[in-house]
């Protein structure tokens, strides 16, 4: 690999990879990779993270597009929901025939 190839790859954006397993209902962060574009990121994620046919769906997101709260903000950020009892699952009766709740 030439130094020109390395320079190009160093400019590729970083993507976060999320995978939904065959038995899962949600996508889970499995790692990160660099790719030239979104399509390449999906292909590389498939090649790297689903070698054993364990996934049914892949999401890739540019790391620069993710906005998150900080763990240090935990108390002030999530405290307002404590006084909203209707948001808690104990407020509702869930019928037995409703799966995955």
FIKETI-303739 format. One record per residue: x, z, y of N, C-alpha, C, CB in turn; residue number from 1. Coordinates in steps of 0.001 Angstrom, whole numbers, plus 524288, in hexadecimal, padded with zeros to 5 digits. Each point is the difference from the previous one (the first is absolute). Glycine has a CB too. Example, Ala and Ser with C-alpha at 12.3 -4.5 7.8 and 13.67 -1.06 7.14 Angstrom:
2
(r (83386, 81E78, 7E9C6), (7FC86, 80000, 804A6), (80384, 80000, 804B0), (7F89C, 804DE, 7FB6B), 1)
(r (80606, 7F852, 808AF), (80334, 8003C, 804A6), (7FCFE, 802DA, 80442), (804A0, 7F79F, 7FD8C), 2)
This chain:
101
(r (8034D, 80000, 7FB6A), (7FCB3, 80000, 80496), (8037C, 80000, 804D6), (7F8C2, 804C4, 7FB27), 1)
(r (80607, 7F7E8, 80863), (80338, 7FF88, 804AD), (7FE8C, 8042F, 80402), (800DF, 7F659, 7FE64), 2)
(r (80286, 80A4D, 80568), (7FEDE, 803C2, 8042F), (7FB7F, 7FE28, 8035F), (80956, 802BC, 80006), 3)
(r (7F5CE, 7F812, 8004D), (7FB86, 7FDF0, 802DF), (7FAE7, 801AA, 7FD66), (80566, 7F859, 802F5), 4)
(r (7FA72, 80782, 7F7C8), (7FB59, 801B7, 7FD23), (7FEED, 805C2, 80103), (801BC, 7F945, 7F919), 5)
(r (80263, 809E5, 806DE), (7FF5F, 80593, 8010B), (7FE05, 800FB, 80584), (80721, 801DE, 7F9A5), 6)
(r (7FAAA, 7FB28, 80A1B), (7FE4A, 800A4, 8056F), (7FA3F, 7FEA8, 80087), (80908, 7FDE6, 8032B), 7)
(r (7F53D, 7FDF3, 7FA30), (7FA7E, 7FE79, 80038), (7FCA9, 80449, 7FD98), (8026D, 7F672, 7FF8D), 8)
(r (7FF18, 80B84, 7FBE6), (7FCEB, 80407, 7FD61), (7FFDB, 80512, 80319), (80250, 7FBF6, 7F77E), 9)
(r (801C5, 80523, 80B69), (80011, 804B8, 8033E), (7FBE5, 7FFA9, 8044F), (80990, 8012D, 7FE16), 10)
(r (7F4F7, 7FA1D, 80375), (7FC05, 7FF4D, 80406), (7FA72, 80004, 7FDD7), (80684, 7FAF7, 80505), 11)
(r (7F8EC, 804C6, 7F5CF), (7FAC7, 7FFF8, 7FDB6), (7FD5E, 80543, 800E7), (802E2, 7F97A, 7F932), 12)
(r (7F815, 80680, 807F2), (7FD45, 804F9, 800EC), (7FF69, 80327, 7FAF6), (7FB2F, 7FBD6, 80772), 13)
(r (80436, 80938, 7F93D), (7FF29, 80395, 7FBAD), (7FA2A, 8005E, 7FEDF), (80826, 80516, 8025B), 14)
(r (7F66D, 7FAAC, 7F8BF), (7FA92, 80079, 7FE47), (7FF68, 804CD, 7FC8B), (7FED1, 7F639, 80080), 15)
(r (7FCBC, 80C5C, 7FFFD), (7FE92, 80442, 7FC7A), (7FC63, 7FDAD, 7FBDC), (800E6, 80704, 8072A), 16)
(r (7FFDB, 7FA99, 7F3FA), (7FD1A, 7FDC0, 7FB9F), (7FC67, 80420, 7FDAA), (80761, 7F9B5, 7FE1E), 17)
(r (7F3B7, 804CE, 8012A), (7FC12, 80361, 7FDA3), (7FDD6, 7FD33, 7FB37), (7FDB2, 80432, 808C3), 18)
(r (801CA, 7FEA4, 7F2F7), (7FE51, 7FDB8, 7FB10), (7FB58, 802FE, 7FDE5), (80923, 7FCFE, 7FE1B), 19)
(r (7F303, 8002A, 80002), (7FB91, 8026E, 7FD4E), (800B9, 7FF0A, 7FA35), (7F9E2, 7FEBD, 807C5), 20)
(r (8065F, 80573, 7F549), (800B4, 7FFA2, 7FA62), (7FAF3, 7FEA1, 7FD3F), (8072E, 8066C, 800A2), 21)
(r (7F948, 7F82B, 7FA6B), (7FB6B, 7FE83, 7FCDE), (7FC09, 80462, 7FF9A), (805A5, 7F9FC, 7FAF6), 22)
(r (7FC39, 80ACF, 804F8), (7FC79, 80472, 7FF69), (7FEC9, 802B0, 8052C), (80389, 80135, 7F718), 23)
(r (7FEC1, 7FCE8, 80D14), (7FF45, 80297, 80504), (7FBAF, 7FD96, 80340), (8094C, 80251, 7FFC6), 24)
(r (7F4CF, 800C6, 803DC), (7FBF5, 7FE27, 80398), (8022F, 7FF24, 80576), (7F94A, 804BD, 7FABF), 25)
(r (80B8C, 7FCE0, 80617), (8024D, 7FF7C, 80530), (80582, 7FDC3, 7FF96), (7FA95, 8078F, 8033E), 26)
(r (80742, 7F66F, 80108), (80551, 7FDF9, 8004C), (803BD, 80486, 8013B), (7FCAF, 7F712, 802FE), 27)
(r (807DF, 808D2, 7FA9A), (803E8, 8041C, 800A9), (8050C, 7FD80, 801F6), (7FBE4, 8058C, 7F8CE), 28)
(r (806A3, 7FD02, 80AEA), (804F8, 7FE04, 80204), (8040F, 80053, 7FBA4), (7FDC3, 802D2, 8094E), 29)
(r (804B7, 7F8B5, 7F591), (803D9, 7FFD1, 7FBC4), (8057E, 7FEC4, 801EB), (7F8E4, 7FD38, 7FA14), 30)
(r (807A7, 80100, 80AC3), (80533, 7FEDB, 801F7), (7FFF5, 7FC72, 804B5), (80341, 8012B, 7F719), 31)
(r (80163, 7FCE1, 80A26), (800BC, 7FCA8, 80493), (80370, 7FB68, 7FE81), (7FF02, 807B1, 8061E), 32)
(r (8008F, 7F41B, 7FCDE), (80363, 7FB7C, 7FF2B), (8004A, 7FCC9, 804F5), (7FDBE, 7FFD9, 7F677), 33)
(r (80641, 7FCE8, 809EA), (8009C, 7FC5F, 80460), (7FE4B, 7FA9D, 7FE2D), (8077B, 8054A, 803E0), 34)
(r (7F5D7, 7F7D2, 7FF83), (7FE55, 7FAAE, 7FECB), (7FFA2, 7FCE6, 80506), (7FB11, 80314, 7F80E), 35)
(r (80559, 7F7C2, 8076B), (7FFDB, 7FC93, 8048F), (7FA8F, 7FFA7, 8025C), (80755, 7FAF0, 7FC2E), 36)
(r (7F492, 8056E, 80084), (7FAA6, 7FFA1, 801EC), (7FC59, 802DA, 7FC39), (801FA, 7F756, 8046F), 37)
(r (7F8F8, 808C0, 7FCE7), (7FC2B, 802E6, 7FCEB), (7FF95, 7FDFC, 7FA60), (7FB1C, 801BB, 8083F), 38)
(r (804BB, 7F91E, 7F72B), (7FF77, 7FDB6, 7FAC0), (804B1, 80151, 7FC95), (7FAAB, 7F8B8, 803C8), 39)
(r (809F6, 806F5, 7FE70), (804B0, 80160, 7FD08), (7FFDE, 805CA, 7FE8C), (80521, 7F8F1, 804A0), 40)
(r (7F8E5, 80A53, 7FEDC), (7FFAF, 80598, 7FEE8), (7FC7B, 80107, 7FB50), (80180, 801F3, 8097E), 41)
(r (7FA11, 7FB62, 7F639), (7FC79, 800B2, 7FB87), (802AB, 7FE35, 7FAFD), (7F82A, 7FEBD, 805D9), 42)
(r (80A5F, 7FCC4, 7FA4E), (802A3, 7FE06, 7FB50), (80460, 803AE, 7FE44), (7FDD9, 7F6D5, 802C0), 43)
(r (8054E, 80AF3, 800F3), (8043D, 80390, 7FE99), (7FDDA, 80536, 7FE04), (805C1, 7FBB2, 806B2), 44)
(r (7F61B, 80633, 7FBAB), (7FD9B, 804E0, 7FE39), (7FE06, 7FF62, 7FA68), (7FD74, 80240, 80945), 45)
(r (80028, 7F956, 7F595), (7FE2F, 7FEFA, 7FAAA), (8049E, 80015, 7FC36), (7F880, 7FA97, 8037E), 46)
(r (80BB3, 802BB, 7FDEE), (8048B, 7FFA5, 7FC8B), (802B4, 8053E, 7FF36), (80128, 7F6DE, 802F3), 47)
(r (7FF1B, 80C41, 80130), (802E4, 804EA, 7FFBB), (7FCBA, 80475, 7FDCB), (80540, 7FD02, 80791), 48)
(r (7F5C7, 8035A, 7F9F9), (7FCEA, 804A5, 7FECE), (7FBF8, 7FF50, 7FBB0), (80159, 8026E, 80914), 49)
(r (7FE12, 7F8F2, 7F4BE), (7FC1E, 7FF4E, 7FBCB), (8026A, 7FD5C, 7FB41), (7F8E9, 7FF68, 806B4), 50)
(r (80BC1, 80211, 7F7E8), (802BB, 7FD8D, 7FB98), (7FD4B, 80100, 7FAC9), (80848, 800FA, 804F3), 51)
(r (7F502, 80352, 7FA92), (7FD91, 8016C, 7FB0A), (7FA0F, 7FF3D, 80012), (80739, 80667, 7FE9D), 52)
(r (7F6EE, 7F624, 804BC), (7FA62, 7FEDD, 8007B), (7FCB5, 804D6, 80126), (80158, 7F8A0, 7F9E5), 53)
(r (800D4, 80B05, 80927), (7FD22, 804CD, 80109), (7FC60, 7FFAF, 804BA), (80764, 804AD, 7FC09), 54)
(r (7F8D2, 7F731, 806FB), (7FCD3, 7FFBA, 804B8), (7FBA5, 7FC06, 7FFAD), (807B7, 802C1, 804E3), 55)
(r (7F438, 7FE22, 7FE40), (7FBB9, 7FC39, 80071), (7FF62, 7FE03, 80594), (7FB82, 8046F, 7F893), 56)
(r (8070E, 7FE2F, 80B2D), (7FF98, 7FE6A, 80579), (804C7, 801F9, 802F3), (7F619, 80022, 7FF94), 57)
(r (80BE3, 7FC92, 803EB), (8048F, 80167, 8032C), (7FE99, 7FF64, 805C3), (8063E, 7FD27, 7F8CF), 58)
(r (7FB40, 806B4, 80A40), (7FFB9, 7FF9C, 805AE), (80588, 8004D, 80215), (7F6F2, 80418, 80055), 59)
(r (80A55, 7F8A8, 80370), (804E9, 80079, 802E1), (7FEB3, 80051, 805CD), (80510, 7FAF9, 7F906), 60)
(r (7FD92, 80887, 809A3), (7FF0E, 800E1, 80592), (80545, 8006D, 802B0), (7F758, 80499, 7FE45), 61)
(r (80945, 7F89C, 80602), (804DD, 80098, 802F9), (80070, 805A3, 801D0), (7FFC1, 7F687, 802F2), 62)
(r (804BB, 80BB0, 7FC24), (800E2, 80578, 80188), (7FF11, 800CF, 805D3), (80682, 800E2, 7F8C5), 63)
(r (7FACC, 7FB33, 80A50), (7FF52, 8007C, 805A8), (7FA44, 80030, 8019C), (80867, 7FB4F, 80121), 64)
(r (7F404, 8033D, 7FB5F), (7FA68, 80008, 80134), (7FD5C, 80523, 7FE93), (7FFF7, 7F672, 7FE9A), 65)
(r (802D0, 80CF7, 7FEC5), (7FDB2, 804F3, 7FE52), (80084, 80403, 8045A), (8021D, 7FDFF, 7F696), 66)
(r (7F985, 80479, 80A92), (7FFE1, 80439, 803D6), (7FE3F, 804D9, 7FD12), (7FE04, 7F9DF, 807B7), 67)
(r (804C6, 80A60, 7F8DA), (7FEC8, 804B6, 7FD07), (800BB, 804DB, 80356), (802AD, 7FB7A, 7F7C8), 68)
(r (7FAAA, 808A6, 8069C), (800E3, 8050E, 8027D), (804D5, 80274, 7FD8F), (7F64E, 80136, 801DA), 69)
(r (80BC1, 802A0, 800C3), (804A0, 802BC, 7FE23), (7FE57, 804FC, 7FD2B), (8056A, 7FC49, 8076C), 70)
(r (7FD61, 80536, 7F468), (7FEB4, 804F7, 7FD6E), (80032, 804A9, 803B9), (80381, 7FC49, 7F7C1), 71)
(r (7FFB7, 80360, 80C38), (80044, 80453, 803BE), (7FB03, 80069, 8034B), (809BC, 7FEEA, 80049), 72)
(r (7F321, 7FCF6, 7FFDB), (7FB0F, 80004, 802EF), (7FB67, 801BD, 7FCA2), (80382, 7F8D7, 80595), 73)
(r (7FD90, 808AF, 7F598), (7FBE1, 80124, 7FC39), (7FBDA, 803B5, 8021B), (80680, 7FE92, 7F90A), 74)
(r (7FB19, 805ED, 808E3), (7FC29, 803E5, 801AE), (7FC9B, 7FE27, 8048F), (80628, 806D2, 7FCF5), 75)
(r (7FC15, 7F77B, 80767), (7FC94, 7FE60, 80454), (7FD0B, 7FAEF, 7FED6), (8062B, 80461, 8061F), 76)
(r (7FC12, 7F84D, 7F69D), (7FD93, 7FAE1, 7FF12), (7FB36, 80067, 7FC77), (808C2, 7FBDC, 8011E), 77)
(r (7F787, 8077D, 7FAEB), (7FBBC, 8004C, 7FC32), (7FC68, 804A6, 800C7), (805CB, 7FB8A, 7F9D9), 78)
(r (7FB83, 807FD, 809A0), (7FCCD, 804A0, 800E5), (7FA72, 7FEC5, 801D1), (80829, 804A5, 80222), 79)
(r (7F6E3, 7F76F, 80130), (7FAA9, 7FF0E, 801DD), (7FC0A, 7FEE5, 7FBAA), (803FD, 7FC9B, 80810), 80)
(r (7FDB6, 8018C, 7F360), (7FC40, 7FECB, 7FBDE), (7FE16, 804E2, 7FD33), (80455, 7F768, 7FEE5), 81)
(r (7FE44, 80D06, 801CB), (7FE86, 804CD, 7FD59), (7FA9F, 801FF, 80173), (80947, 80219, 7FFAC), 82)
(r (7F4EB, 7FCC8, 80507), (7FAE8, 801F9, 801AC), (7FB92, 7FC27, 7FEEE), (80494, 80520, 806D3), 83)
(r (7FC70, 7F6C4, 7F667), (7FC06, 7FC13, 7FEBF), (7FEC1, 8005D, 7FA2C), (80324, 7F9FC, 80752), 84)
(r (7F986, 809C7, 7F74A), (7FEED, 8010B, 7FA77), (7FD91, 7FB59, 7FD32), (7FEDD, 80951, 8024D), 85)
(r (7FE6F, 7F35C, 80090), (7FD86, 7FB83, 7FD83), (803FA, 7FC28, 7FDD5), (7F87E, 80119, 80603), 86)
(r (80C71, 7FF6A, 7FB81), (8041A, 7FC8E, 7FDED), (80211, 801D7, 7FAB8), (8026E, 7FDCE, 80926), 87)
(r (7FC54, 806E5, 7F56E), (801DF, 8021F, 7FB10), (7FC69, 7FE5A, 7FB8C), (803F8, 807A2, 804BA), 88)
(r (7FE34, 7F721, 7F6BA), (7FCC2, 7FE20, 7FBB1), (7FC3E, 80416, 7FDE8), (80729, 7FA0B, 7FDC0), 89)
(r (7F9A0, 80ADA, 80388), (7FC77, 8040D, 7FE20), (7FABF, 7FFD5, 802D3), (807BF, 80585, 7FDD8), 90)
(r (7F7EC, 7F79A, 80663), (7FB32, 7FFA5, 8030B), (7FBF7, 7FC7C, 7FD4C), (8053A, 80171, 80833), 91)
(r (7FCA3, 7FAFE, 7F480), (7FC99, 7FC2D, 7FD84), (7FF7D, 80111, 7FA2D), (80293, 7F96C, 806BA), 92)
(r (7F8DF, 8053E, 7F727), (7FF52, 80010, 7FA5A), (800EB, 7FA74, 7FE1C), (7F982, 8079C, 80042), 93)
(r (80A11, 7F7D9, 7FC14), (80158, 7FAD0, 7FDFD), (7FD45, 7FF52, 7FAC0), (808D3, 7FFFA, 804B2), 94)
(r (7F40B, 7FBF2, 7FAC3), (7FD42, 7FF16, 7FB08), (803EB, 7FF1C, 7FB88), (7F85A, 7FC20, 804F7), 95)
(r (80629, 80578, 7F65A), (80374, 7FF7B, 7FB75), (8014D, 7FA4E, 7FEC5), (7FC31, 8083C, 7FC7A), 96)
(r (80069, 7F42A, 804F0), (800E3, 7FA75, 7FEAA), (80381, 7FD24, 803FB), (7F73F, 80009, 7FBA1), 97)
(r (80AE2, 802CA, 8083B), (80383, 7FDA9, 803D3), (80599, 800E3, 7FE29), (7F982, 80175, 8076C), 98)
(r (80939, 7FA51, 7F70B), (80558, 800B3, 7FDF9), (8040B, 80054, 80471), (7FD5D, 7FB22, 7F7D9), 99)
(r (80715, 80708, 806F7), (804A2, 7FFFA, 8036C), (7FF33, 802CD, 8052E), (8026A, 7F7AF, 7FBE6), 100)
(r (7FAFB, 80C8E, 8041A), (7FF75, 80309, 804CD), (802BE, 8052A, 7FF60), (7F77D, 7FBAE, 80208), 101)
